[in-house]
């Protein structure tokens, strides 16, 4: 799979969706700025440490991360289920994505999932899978904490 062509295709799909404030390729990953978040938050499609791809939400803002965690605790729905609901709405017919939540070495509060792309899958299908996971992440997280709590301009 050609990495640049793959990321550019996912970028084009992300721009077409119209749900991000900014979409750009940066340091070998796709970065999509959350549209209405109260603080800076980025959705990413990035290479996984052991091959393959991840989809993630990252923010340097502890308060924003805690607002998401508080909503998850208050409502009692695991983030995996919320993302799975969005995936199903987007036509996903596979298992739910596991989600890890941690503070990364570069001090970003991170929610991350592997994008299940089988080895040897056609590039168009891989692009569709990555785009679907990215858009499901955006739709699920948009409803949590202060992800839609930005100031009106």
N, C-alpha and C positions, 0 to 999 in steps of 0.2 A: 504494500500500500504506500502510495506517495503521500508523505506527511503534510507537505505544503498544500497539495491539492485537496486532501481530506479536510484540513482546518479551514481552508478557504471556502469549501462547500458548506461546512457547518456554519461558518460566519455568514454566508449569504442567506442561509435558512434562518438564522437568528435575526438578521436585519429585517428579513421579510415578515417575521412574526410580529415585529413592532412593539415588543414588550420590554425592551431594554433602552436605557437612556443613551448608551454608547456601546458599540461593538468594535473590538479591535483584536488584531493578532499582536502578541507581545511575548517575546522571549520563548518562542516555541509552544505557546498555548493560546487559546481563544479566551478573551476576557470580555465579559458583558456586564456593564454597570447596572445595578438594580435601579429601576426607574424612579420610585417614590420613597425609597428608604430614608429614615430619619438621619442616618449616618452612612458613610461610605460602605458599600458592600458590592462584591463582584461575584458573578457566576463564572465558572471556568470549565473549559474542556481542556484537559492537560494530560501529558503522558504519565502513565502509572510507573511507579518505581521498578516493578518487575515485568514490564511490558504491558501492552494494552493501553487503555485510556480510562481516565476518571472524569466524573462530573463533580463539581464542588461549589459550595457557597463559602466565601471567605470574607471576613471583616476584621479590620484592626481594632474595632470598637467593642470593648468588653460589654458595655451597657446594651448595645444592640443584640449581641449574642445572648446575654442573659434575658432580654425581653422575649426572644424566641423560645428559650428554655422554659421560661415562666408560663408562656402560653401552652406549651406542650404538656407541662405538669398540670396546669389548671384544667385543661380539656381532657386529659387522660389518653389522648390518641398518640400512639408512637409515630414518629416522623416517617418511618418506613411505610406505615399504612396510608398516611396522607399523600406521600409520593406515589404509592401504588395506585390510589384512586385517580390521581392525575394521569398516570401512565395509561390506565385502562381507558380513560376518557380520550386519550390520544391514539387508541387502537393497539396498545401493547397487549400481547398475549402470552407473556412469559412471567417468570417469577418476579417477586418484588426485589428491589435493590436493597442490599444491606447498607446501612449508613453508619459511618464512624464520626464521632464528634470529639475534637481535641483542639488544643492550642499548639500550633506548629512551631518549628524551630525558628521561623522568621516572624514569630509573635502574631500570627493571624488566627483568629477563632475560626475553626474550619469544620464544615460538614462535608463529607466526601463519600462517594459511592463509585465502585467500578462500573464501567459501561460494558455489559456483556456482548463482546464481539468475538464470535468464534473464529479460530484460526482459518485463514483462507477464504473468509467471507468476502463477497464482492464489495468493492469500494462504495458503490451507491447504497448498498444495504447497511454498511458500516456507518456511513454518513447519516442515514435515516435513524439508526439506533442512537447515535450520539446526540442528534438533534432532538429526538423524542425525550431522552433522559434530561437534557438541558432544559427543555420547555416544561417538563414535569416538575423539575426542581424549582424553576421560577414560579410556576403556578402554586405549588404547595407552600413555599416560603413566603410568597407575597402576602398570604393571609395571616402570618404569624408575627407576634411581637410588633415592633415598630418598623417592619419592612414596608408598610404602606403609610407610614406616619411622617413623611417629609413635610417641610413647610410649603405652603401654597405660594406660588410665585405670581 
